[in-house]
Amino acid sequence: MLKDVWKKIVDDKFRNDDYKCYPDEKLLVNIGFLQEIKDLFDFYEDFNEMKKEIIADTYNSCFKYLDYLKQRIPVYYTWRDSCKVEDFACKRYIDDYMKYRPASIVPELSYFSVVLTYPGNPCYASVYDLFVKAKEQPKRNDDIYRRKMEKLAKENPGGNLLLTDMGDGLRGSEFFIPGDHDDYWLRLKWDILLYITDDITPPLLGIVGVLLILWALYKVII
């Protein structure tokens, strides 16, 4: 077993150390599970620094973090509820998961600045779509992986469970837990923003442009 090998290496190499980093016996030995947990914890670790940058320079930070968020935001929303359960990995290592709620950044942004720069920055729309789609993904947790692996072990004794991939296979199965509904007030704010930038701003700019041209002609004639 991987954990036995890990423990033996630690005992051999660090036998005189007071603190030894033994494997967590409760962690499932599955690459997909471990990768998703790693991505979740990486997001928590990076959150405060990323939040500062996004608030300080929303426009450029959007481009900087878009690819990062494409991977981490879906992981956050699919695994977030597991942080409430005592025996699950997230709860064992994260003291207050709500401190890292990505939507909590929105109220601290300059709404006026976002409105002004939105038409020239499609990145904002990409981030909004990312949040909506992330909340549509099925929930995941330690127990779902464990039960799925137990089922596969019965169906295929001797099979390689290390590389078992959940993928989208949860939909329609007994392990399926539907995703969150989008936050109403956050969605309303973005819908208002989209209405202003897509439906109101273009004709207003057109009217202002016409008025400026007429004013310039008037000044020339006079």
N, C-alpha and C positions, 0 to 999 in steps of 0.2 A: 504493500500500500504506500501511496505517495506520502501520507502523513507519518508513517513509521520511518521511512527513509529520512524525511525532514528532521524528525525528532532525534534519530541516531546521529545525524550530522551535527546537530546542535550540541548533543551530549559529548561528542568526540572533540569538537573544535572549541567549545566554550565551557568546558566542564568546571573551570575555576571561576567563572563569572557569576556574580550574584544574580543578575537578571538574564534569563534565557528566553529567547523568542520561540516558543513552541507553537506549532500549528493550532488553530482554533478547532477543537474537535467537533464543534457544532456546524462548521462550514461544510457545505456539500462539495464533494469533489466532482465538479462539473465545470468545464471551461466556460460555457455560456453564462452560467450563474455567477462564477467568479469575475468574469469580465464586466457584467452588468453592475455587480456590487462595487467593483473598482471604479467604474465610470461614475456611479452615484457618489461615492466618497470623494472622488476627485472634484466633482462639482461643488460639494460642500466645502472642500478645502480652498477652492479658487473663488468662492462666491463673494467674499467681502472685498477683495481687491478688484474683482470684475465690476462689482456694484459701484465702487468709487469712480472707476474709469467711465462707466456708462453715464453716471450722473454728471460728471465733469465735462464730458464731450460725447454726447449721445450720437451725433451724426457719424463721426469717424469710428466710434466704438462698435456701432452696428456692423460695419464692414469687417472690423477686426475679429469680432466674436461670432459672426453668423455661422461659420462652419462648425465651430466648437459647440454652439447651442443646438445645432441640428442633431448632434449625437447625444448631448447631455439632457436637454429638456424632455424628450420622450422617456428617458430613463428615470428622470425625477418624478414625473407624474405617474408612471406605471408602478414605481416602487415606493412612492411616498407613504401609502397607508401601512406598509410593512414596518415603518418606523414607530408605529403605535403598539406593536406586539412584543412583549417582553422577551420571548425566546428567539426572535428573529435577529438576523445579523445587524440590520440597521439600528435597531433599538439598543443592542448591546454596545455599539460604538458611538452613536450620535446622541448627545444629551438633549438637544432641543431642535428637532428637524424644522420647525416652523420659522426659525431664524433665517432659513435659507430659501424661503418661498420666493421664486423668481418674480411673480406678479407684484410683490411688495416694492419693487423698484419703481413701478409705474407712477405712483402718486408723488414721488420725489423728482420726477423729470419736469423740465420746463415745458408745460403744455403749449405755450405760445411758440416756443422755439421749434417744437416738433411739428406744429401746424405749418409754420413757415417753410421748413425744410422738407416736409413730406413729399410734395410733388416731384422734387428732384432726387429723391432717395427711395428707390424701390425696395431697398433693404428693410425698411419699416414694415411694408406689406408682407415681406417674406417671413419676418419674425412673428407677426400676428398669425399668419397661416400656420406657422410651426407650432405655436401654442394650441391653436384649435385642433390640429391633427393629433398632437401629443395626447390631448385629453380624450381622444376617441379610442386610444389604444387599450387593449385589455389589461387589467391589473395583473401584476406579478408579485410573488412573494416566495419565501423559502419553502413554505408548505406546498405550494403548487409545483415547484421543481421536484420536491421530495416525492410527492404522490405520482407525478408524471414518470419519474425515474423508476419507482417501484412497479408501476404498471408495465413499463417497457421491459423491466427485468423479468417479469412473469411471462410476457409475450415472447421474449427473445433471450432465454437464459444464456449467459456467457457473452452477450452482446457488449459493445463498448459504450458504457454510459457516460464516460468522461467527455465525449464530444456530442452528447445529446443536445440538440438545439430546439428551443421552444418555438422560435419563429412566430408565425401567425397561426400555428396549429392549435392555439387555445380557443379560437373562435369556434363555437358550435360543439365544444367538448364539455365534459363534466368539470373541467378546471376553469372554465370561462367566468371571469368577473368583469362586468362592463366598466369602461372608463368613466372619468368624472364628466359632469356637465360643465360647460364653460361658465366661469364666473359672470353673472349677469351684468354687474356694474362695470366691470372691466370691458366686457363686450360692448356695452352701451357707449362707453367713452370712445372706443375705437370706431364704432359705427358712426358716431357723430363726427369724428375726425375724417373718416372716409367721405361722408356726405359733404363736409366743408371743402375738402381738397379736390374731390372729383366732380361735385355738382355745383358748388357755389363759386369757388375760386376762379375757374377758367372764364366764365362769363363776366365776372367782376373785373378780371384783368383785361378782358376784351373791351369792356366799357371804359375803363381807365385809359387804355391805350388810345381809343377813339377820341376821348376828351383831351388827351395830351396833344394829339395831332391837330385837333380843331383849335386848341389854345395856341399852338405854335403857328398855325396858318393865320390866326387872328393877329398875333404879334407881328408877323411879317407884313401883313396887309396894312396895319397901322403904321 
